[in-house]
Amino acid sequence: MDKRDKQLIINRYKERLNKFGVDIKTLASGNVKRQLIRYKILSEVGIFNGSSILDLGCGFADFYKFLKERGTSVDYTGYDISPDFIKVCTEKFPEAQFNVKDIQTDRIVGEFDFIVASQVFNNKLTYDNNDNVIKDVLEKVYKVCSSRGGVAIDMLTHYVDFKEERLHYYSPEKIFKFCKTLTNRVVLRHDYPLFEFSIYLYKDFKSWA
């Protein structure tokens, strides 16, 4: 992502945090009901007790809270480009790991069973290309995903009745096609009641034997 877009995003969320506090309004990702639908879909990638999770653009670590409330115990790590969000997360969940990181420029340390991202790549970029950014991210996170886990990322679909100028809408077919260049094991979820879709990636089988 272009550093100018990155700074615009950091500034935008700082202003919202100052205005709304630790609230879903700050994240600008709809209401709690929609958030829970997304989290259910992301968790269905196969997250299990004892798995390691990397949450990209973790916000206030609400996905971690979602898992905890459902009794799913995980080794959770959250990355976000916003230092303000990471400060909030560290105070809320001292048992988890949080880092200010941009995975396009900062090295991902270690391997994770599952890498998830919700509502992270929907803002239309001014100086960069959204489709190029998401492809780069997908390629990077797939490399650090363990053989027993997977990647789950949600995006706005271009199958909508109207579009907001500030948002970017992805082609599910194009995203699916790109993911198939990374692995044969790809699942496209476009079956839930939001104008969005989720993509799952799993490591290829080593053999059919």
N, C-alpha and C positions, 0 to 999 in steps of 0.2 A: 504494500500500500504506500502511496506517495506520502511523504512525511507531512505535507500540508493538509491532506485529508485526515491523517492521524491526529494532528493537533486540533483540527476543527471538531472532531468527534470528542476528544478529551475535554475541550472547552464547553461543548454542548452539554455533556453530562454533568460537568461541574456546575453549570448554571441551573440545571434541573435539580441537582442534589441540594443546592442552596435554597431553591424555591419550594421543593416538595419534601425534602428529607428522605429518610430510608423508606421509600414507598414505591409501589409498582409504577406510579405516575412518572417517577424519575427515569425509569427504564423505557417508557413510551412503547410498551409492548402489549397494550390492551388491558383487559381486566383479569382478575385472578382466575375466573372460570376458564378463560382461554389459555392462560398460562398452565393450568393443571392438565388440560387436554394435550398440550404440547409435551409436557413432561412425561405423561403416560406413554405417548408415542415414542419418545426418545428412550425411555426405560425398556421398552419392548424390543430394543435391539438385542437384549439378552443379559442385561446387568444382573449379577447374582451376588449373594453374600460373600464378602471377602475379596471382591474384585477391586482393582485399582482404577480410578476414574480421573481423567483430565477434562475439566470443564473450561472450554475456551470462551472468553468474554463472559466470565462467571457472574458479573453484576454484583448482586448481594448474596450470591451463593444460594439462591432459592431452590435450585435443583437438588443441592445437597440436603436442604431442609425437607424437600419432598421425599427423598429416599429415606431419610431418618424417620419421618413420620409414618412411613409404611413398613418400618422394621427392616429395611435393607441396610446392612452394615457394610460400608465400603471404605477403602483407603482413598480419600478425596484430595485432589489438588485443583485449585482454581487459578487460572491466568486471566488477567485483564490489563488493558493498556491504561486504565484509569487508576492512578495512585489513590484517589479518594475512595473508590470502590474497594480496593484491596485493604485499605485501612479499616473500613467498616466490617469487611468479612473477617479479618483477623480478630477483631474485637468480639464479633458474634460467635465465631466458631474456632476457638483457640486450638482445638484438637486437630484441625485440618491444616493443609498447607496452601499458602497463597503467595503468588508472585506477580509483580508488575512485569508483564512480558508481551511482546509482539512476536508471534511465532514465525512471521515472515523474515524477521531480522535477528531474533534471539534464538539461540539453540534450545531445543527441547531436551531436557536432561532425563535419561532413562526411557523405559518402555511402560506403556499403560495398557490394561486390558480393554478399556473403553475410552474413546475420546468423543465428547459431545459438544454441541454448540447450538444454542437456541436464540433466534432473533438477533444474531450477531452481524450478519452480512446484508441486511436489508436496506440500510441507508444508502441512497445513491451517492456515489463518490463524485467529487468535482474534478479532481486532477488525475484520477486513475480509472481503470476499467473494472467494474464489479465482477464480470465473468472471468477475467484473468486472475483476479485476486482469489476468488473462490476455488479455482482450479489449482492454484499454487498451494492454498491451504489444504485442500483435500489430498494432494500428493504428499505434503509434508506430514500430515497426521497419520496417513495410512502407513507410512514407513515406521512409525513408532508405536503402532498398534500390535498387541501380542496376538499369537496364533489362536488363543482361546477367547478373544474378544472381538470388538468391531468398532466402527465409526458411525456416529449418528448425528446428522446436521439437518436443521430445518431451514427452509427458505420460502419467500413469497413466490407464488406461482403466477405465470402470466395468463392463466385462465381465470380472469376476473372480469367483472362487469364495468369497473372503472379503476383508474390508476391515480395515485397521488404522485405529484411531481417530485417530492422529496425521497421517494422510495424506488428501489430497483426490483423488478419482477423477473424471475428466472424462468427459462424454458426447462421443464422437467425432462423432456426428451434429450436436450443437449447435455444436461448435467449427467443423466444416466449414461449416455454414450461416452462421455469423458471418463466416468468412473469405471466403465468396462475396459478402458485402456490400462487401468491400475490393477484390476482383479476381475475374475469371472463371477465372483460371488457378490452381486449387487442386488439390493432390494429398494424399489421405489414405492413409498407410501403416499398415496394421494387419495386416501379413503376416509379421512376424518373431516369433521364439519368446520373447517377453516379454509380461507383462501391461501393455503400453504401446502407444501409437501415436505416430506423428509426422505433422506437418502441414507441407506445403511451400506457399509462396505465391510466385508469380511476377508480375511486372508485366504488365498487360493489353497486348495488341497495340494499337498506335495505330490500325490499320485492317486490313481484310482484303485490301486491294489489294496 
